[in-house]
Amino acid sequence: MEHAKISNDQVIAVVGLGPLGRGIAACCLSRGFTVVGIDREEKHREELRSFLPEAAAHCLEAGVMEAADATQWDTRLKLSGDLAAIKNAGLVIEAIPETLPAKKILLQQMEQFIPAGVLIGSNTSAFPITELQDGCVHPERVFGMHWSSHGHVTRFLELTPGENTSAEAMKLAVKFAEQLGKEPAVLKKDIPGFLCNRIAYAMYREAVHLLESGVADAEAIEASFRNSVGLWAPMCGPLRVMDVMGGGAFYAESIKGVLPTMANSAELQPTLQSFIDQDAKGPKNNIGFFDYDEDEAAKWAERFTASILTTRKYQDQYIPTDESAGDQSAT
């Protein structure tokens, strides 16, 4: 781990070119890196190639890339169906679907092709990194790298060490995230679900509880959340907002009175279990909390993308990443 950062003349390998993998590859391209995209399915490789113009347009609209840079993407992207293509990479990002055995096998296979000093970031939102490290020859180089949808423009990135991840690997991972224009949230220890999912899952459980309890219908729950949390979420997290919107004492008193009535079951709620049983995919198969015909599905996809691009521009204008990085040292 001699390098303070990943230099732009090094190759970034992205293994797994589904929707998240495509965004990861586009993000790296937008920051001047050469990318080798690897997927056994030719269809996925071609989908990445076809996605590049749309991704470049997003990056330009969000202001995260100069217009001239988009013309160079094709020359800096290599595609392969062979895992051995990672052999010259300076950093490898694993982004295959969330199946623990498959991810573990893949990480171990990767080690056959790259030197011990090359880092491996695993894009997972569910599995403890320590479990992914199990069986690796060099577990100290493996870390969690949780991306979000539209990863080519969001500032979101969670970096998680496993029990065996070295401090040097995490320092280099943080530097690389900053090179990508991210505002990395760095965990101090491994925990299932990491940060955003644990906070979000508690919120989802309470929202479903309110719905099932007959407190309000889905439309009212949506409106209440959008028009309250939606106002401050791009600027403040749940801790900062307590500071600036009245102080911890005020919120603590309010929370104390409500906690006994909030959902706290460790069991999955009936509504969510029914979604598993029906393979609910929201707009994709019109099974969810709301109804979606083809036009409605397209409208929400467009709104979602527009919101992400607008939020990125807002955050870069009012909360620069260098200012946000300083906040991580706060207690």
Wavefront OBJ file of the C-alpha trace (Angstrom):
o trace
v 0.000 0.000 0.000
v 2.703 2.455 -1.000
v 0.547 4.798 -3.061
v -1.327 7.651 -1.387
v -3.987 7.442 -4.089
v -5.001 5.592 -7.223
v -3.440 7.489 -10.117
v -5.393 8.176 -13.299
v -3.029 6.043 -15.351
v -4.140 2.982 -13.389
v -7.017 0.795 -14.549
v -10.165 0.358 -12.459
v -11.822 -3.025 -12.939
v -15.584 -3.335 -12.395
v -16.766 -6.942 -12.177
v -20.524 -7.272 -12.665
v -22.268 -4.902 -15.076
v -25.835 -4.839 -13.865
v -27.503 -1.459 -13.137
v -25.208 -0.646 -10.203
v -22.090 -1.872 -11.996
v -22.900 0.304 -14.995
v -23.181 3.372 -12.753
v -19.885 2.525 -11.050
v -18.099 2.162 -14.373
v -19.567 5.463 -15.641
v -18.521 7.240 -12.434
v -14.924 6.084 -12.853
v -14.927 7.130 -16.513
v -16.295 10.564 -15.593
v -13.289 11.094 -13.303
v -10.708 10.274 -15.962
v -9.959 6.653 -15.133
v -9.553 3.851 -17.630
v -12.101 1.135 -16.871
v -12.251 -2.541 -17.710
v -15.812 -3.788 -17.339
v -16.165 -7.541 -16.863
v -19.309 -9.637 -17.068
v -19.859 -13.179 -18.351
v -23.084 -12.040 -20.034
v -22.479 -10.293 -23.365
v -25.884 -8.649 -22.951
v -24.692 -6.850 -19.813
v -21.505 -5.700 -21.500
v -23.478 -4.250 -24.387
v -25.929 -2.599 -22.001
v -23.017 -0.748 -20.403
v -21.835 0.452 -23.812
v -25.364 1.633 -24.674
v -25.728 3.328 -21.278
v -22.703 5.605 -21.721
v -24.415 8.469 -23.633
v -27.215 8.644 -21.056
v -24.741 8.497 -18.168
v -22.577 11.202 -19.729
v -25.645 13.425 -20.143
v -26.500 12.909 -16.465
v -22.955 13.815 -15.415
v -23.021 16.968 -17.521
v -26.420 18.028 -16.199
v -25.325 17.426 -12.607
v -22.146 19.432 -13.207
v -19.739 16.659 -12.219
v -17.871 16.523 -15.541
v -16.617 18.813 -18.293
v -18.301 18.430 -21.691
v -15.069 17.535 -23.500
v -14.439 14.581 -21.183
v -17.479 12.668 -22.434
v -15.897 12.261 -25.874
v -13.055 10.216 -24.347
v -15.166 7.578 -22.593
v -15.140 5.055 -25.429
v -11.352 5.166 -25.652
v -10.989 4.519 -21.902
v -13.454 1.627 -21.631
v -12.541 -1.999 -22.250
v -15.090 -4.813 -21.994
v -14.455 -8.476 -21.338
v -16.170 -11.691 -20.343
v -12.963 -13.075 -18.847
v -12.137 -12.450 -15.171
v -8.433 -12.572 -16.046
v -8.902 -9.090 -17.570
v -8.523 -7.656 -14.041
v -4.829 -8.571 -13.985
v -3.571 -5.040 -14.730
v -6.033 -3.213 -12.490
v -4.953 -0.831 -9.763
v -8.233 -1.414 -7.895
v -11.067 -3.909 -8.412
v -14.734 -3.271 -7.605
v -16.996 -6.320 -7.305
v -20.615 -5.535 -8.195
v -22.346 -8.848 -8.860
v -25.860 -9.584 -7.454
v -26.319 -9.963 -3.687
v -25.625 -13.660 -3.180
v -23.134 -14.364 -0.419
v -21.661 -17.665 -1.704
v -21.212 -16.253 -5.217
v -19.502 -13.104 -3.907
v -17.144 -15.129 -1.700
v -16.169 -17.423 -4.558
v -15.608 -14.464 -6.877
v -13.353 -12.648 -4.396
v -11.235 -15.754 -4.010
v -11.026 -16.183 -7.796
v -9.941 -12.559 -8.196
v -6.944 -13.147 -5.977
v -5.515 -15.511 -8.577
v -5.060 -12.655 -11.037
v -3.963 -9.593 -9.050
v -0.975 -8.815 -6.781
v -1.412 -8.721 -3.004
v -1.323 -4.920 -2.867
v -4.341 -4.361 -5.166
v -7.470 -3.436 -3.220
v -10.836 -5.160 -3.730
v -13.994 -3.198 -2.939
v -17.183 -5.241 -2.620
v -20.382 -3.422 -3.537
v -22.810 -4.898 -1.031
v -25.646 -3.458 0.997
v -26.400 -6.551 3.031
v -23.488 -8.817 3.915
v -20.921 -8.269 6.683
v -17.544 -7.622 5.091
v -15.871 -10.007 7.540
v -17.906 -12.867 6.049
v -16.813 -11.883 2.539
v -13.161 -11.878 3.657
v -13.425 -15.453 4.923
v -11.376 -17.689 2.632
v -9.378 -14.864 1.017
v -5.598 -15.191 0.942
v -5.220 -11.448 1.537
v -8.342 -10.393 3.479
v -6.597 -7.200 4.577
v -7.224 -5.655 1.135
v -10.973 -6.404 1.014
v -13.405 -3.687 2.115
v -17.067 -2.827 1.675
v -17.943 -0.250 -0.974
v -21.712 0.356 -0.908
v -22.917 2.351 -3.930
v -26.397 3.649 -4.723
v -28.448 3.759 -7.901
v -27.282 6.489 -10.292
v -23.823 5.983 -8.800
v -22.298 8.057 -11.585
v -23.805 11.255 -10.125
v -24.660 10.739 -6.447
v -22.272 11.655 -3.648
v -23.262 8.534 -1.713
v -20.659 5.905 -0.882
v -20.309 3.857 2.295
v -16.908 2.358 3.064
v -16.828 -0.468 5.593
v -13.844 -2.382 6.975
v -14.071 -6.053 7.820
v -12.319 -7.342 10.899
v -9.257 -8.093 8.758
v -9.168 -4.949 6.605
v -5.947 -2.986 7.090
v -5.909 0.674 8.082
v -3.796 1.385 4.990
v -6.436 -0.154 2.729
v -9.163 2.021 4.249
v -7.067 5.184 3.849
v -6.556 4.424 0.169
v -10.249 3.571 -0.256
v -11.253 6.922 1.244
v -8.858 8.767 -1.033
v -10.196 6.937 -4.068
v -13.781 7.773 -3.087
v -12.850 11.441 -2.866
v -11.195 11.220 -6.294
v -14.559 10.018 -7.607
v -16.290 13.094 -6.198
v -17.986 11.134 -3.436
v -18.624 12.156 0.162
v -17.617 8.833 1.718
v -19.329 7.717 4.905
v -16.644 5.667 6.663
v -17.737 3.073 9.188
v -15.490 2.266 12.124
v -16.624 -1.348 12.305
v -18.536 -3.985 10.379
v -22.292 -4.261 10.976
v -25.134 -5.807 8.916
v -26.885 -3.222 6.752
v -24.206 -0.569 7.399
v -25.479 2.974 8.013
v -28.089 4.117 5.514
v -29.926 0.794 5.327
v -30.229 0.441 9.094
v -31.646 3.957 9.432
v -33.890 3.503 6.401
v -35.159 0.073 7.482
v -36.276 1.484 10.843
v -38.154 4.178 8.927
v -39.714 1.667 6.518
v -40.854 -0.547 9.407
v -42.546 2.383 11.135
v -44.226 3.540 7.902
v -45.647 0.066 7.275
v -46.715 -0.130 10.929
v -48.672 3.129 10.578
v -50.301 1.842 7.398
v -51.251 -1.550 8.858
v -52.512 0.077 12.061
v -54.946 2.244 10.122
v -53.376 5.489 11.333
v -53.197 6.850 7.786
v -53.341 5.680 4.186
v -50.307 5.414 1.930
v -50.892 8.808 0.305
v -50.946 10.621 3.655
v -47.792 8.871 4.862
v -46.029 9.817 1.640
v -47.142 13.453 1.788
v -46.154 13.853 5.432
v -42.683 12.463 4.865
v -42.004 14.256 1.567
v -43.022 17.627 2.925
v -41.094 17.357 6.190
v -38.031 15.115 5.900
v -37.853 15.882 2.192
v -37.193 19.544 2.978
v -33.981 18.975 4.918
v -32.634 15.537 3.975
v -30.317 16.746 1.150
v -28.698 19.161 3.619
v -28.883 17.470 7.041
v -28.809 13.949 8.363
v -30.913 12.856 11.358
v -28.324 14.008 13.896
v -27.594 17.435 12.423
v -31.269 18.214 12.032
v -31.835 17.681 15.747
v -29.093 20.217 16.441
v -30.322 22.926 14.081
v -34.076 22.438 14.497
v -34.388 22.895 18.233
v -31.585 20.995 19.917
v -31.132 17.538 21.352
v -33.019 18.221 24.593
v -36.186 19.195 22.730
v -36.045 16.149 20.476
v -35.131 13.791 23.309
v -38.223 14.812 25.267
v -40.433 14.335 22.218
v -38.895 10.983 21.323
v -39.215 9.704 24.881
v -42.978 10.066 24.776
v -43.431 8.357 21.404
v -40.966 5.450 21.664
v -43.310 3.085 23.543
v -45.863 3.261 20.706
v -43.442 2.709 17.821
v -42.948 -0.540 15.913
v -40.207 -2.702 17.409
v -40.966 -6.240 16.269
v -38.090 -8.366 15.014
v -40.544 -10.198 12.726
v -41.303 -9.091 9.201
v -44.665 -7.353 8.960
v -47.524 -9.060 7.041
v -47.511 -6.456 4.269
v -43.808 -6.916 3.611
v -44.087 -10.703 3.779
v -46.874 -10.549 1.199
v -44.530 -8.609 -1.088
v -42.009 -11.449 -0.871
v -44.751 -13.954 -1.654
v -45.871 -11.942 -4.695
v -42.362 -10.996 -5.858
v -43.408 -7.344 -5.678
v -41.263 -5.090 -7.874
v -43.221 -1.848 -7.700
v -43.539 -0.194 -11.117
v -41.843 -3.145 -12.855
v -44.755 -5.525 -12.245
v -47.337 -3.174 -10.694
v -47.201 -4.820 -7.280
v -46.510 -2.409 -4.437
v -48.094 0.221 -2.231
v -49.369 2.145 -5.272
v -50.645 1.298 -8.780
v -48.422 1.849 -11.816
v -49.463 1.595 -15.425
v -46.804 2.048 -18.103
v -47.109 5.843 -18.169
v -47.043 6.117 -14.369
v -43.956 3.909 -14.159
v -42.141 6.059 -16.722
v -43.153 9.243 -14.902
v -41.703 8.045 -11.598
v -38.472 6.887 -13.231
v -38.092 10.341 -14.794
v -38.889 12.103 -11.509
v -36.409 9.952 -9.620
v -33.566 10.757 -12.009
v -34.407 14.474 -12.106
v -34.429 14.617 -8.312
v -31.022 12.958 -8.080
v -29.442 15.346 -10.587
v -30.980 18.414 -8.926
v -29.923 17.258 -5.460
v -26.332 16.732 -6.583
v -26.148 20.283 -7.948
v -27.692 21.678 -4.753
v -25.292 19.771 -2.508
v -22.218 20.787 -4.502
v -23.302 24.437 -4.365
v -24.238 24.681 -0.698
v -22.398 21.797 0.998
v -19.031 21.330 -0.730
v -17.451 17.931 -0.201
v -14.391 19.442 1.488
v -16.678 21.063 4.097
v -18.616 17.829 4.583
v -15.428 15.832 5.057
v -14.609 17.928 8.058
v -17.913 16.978 9.686
v -16.856 13.321 9.954
v -14.497 14.158 12.798
v -17.380 15.492 14.919
v -18.458 13.479 17.934
l 1 2 3 4 5 6 7 8 9 10 11 12 13 14 15 16 17 18 19 20 21 22 23 24 25 26 27 28 29 30 31 32 33 34 35 36 37 38 39 40 41 42 43 44 45 46 47 48 49 50 51 52 53 54 55 56 57 58 59 60 61 62 63 64 65 66 67 68 69 70 71 72 73 74 75 76 77 78 79 80 81 82 83 84 85 86 87 88 89 90 91 92 93 94 95 96 97 98 99 100 101 102 103 104 105 106 107 108 109 110 111 112 113 114 115 116 117 118 119 120 121 122 123 124 125 126 127 128 129 130 131 132 133 134 135 136 137 138 139 140 141 142 143 144 145 146 147 148 149 150 151 152 153 154 155 156 157 158 159 160 161 162 163 164 165 166 167 168 169 170 171 172 173 174 175 176 177 178 179 180 181 182 183 184 185 186 187 188 189 190 191 192 193 194 195 196 197 198 199 200 201 202 203 204 205 206 207 208 209 210 211 212 213 214 215 216 217 218 219 220 221 222 223 224 225 226 227 228 229 230 231 232 233 234 235 236 237 238 239 240 241 242 243 244 245 246 247 248 249 250 251 252 253 254 255 256 257 258 259 260 261 262 263 264 265 266 267 268 269 270 271 272 273 274 275 276 277 278 279 280 281 282 283 284 285 286 287 288 289 290 291 292 293 294 295 296 297 298 299 300 301 302 303 304 305 306 307 308 309 310 311 312 313 314 315 316 317 318 319 320 321 322 323 324 325 326 327 328 329 330 331
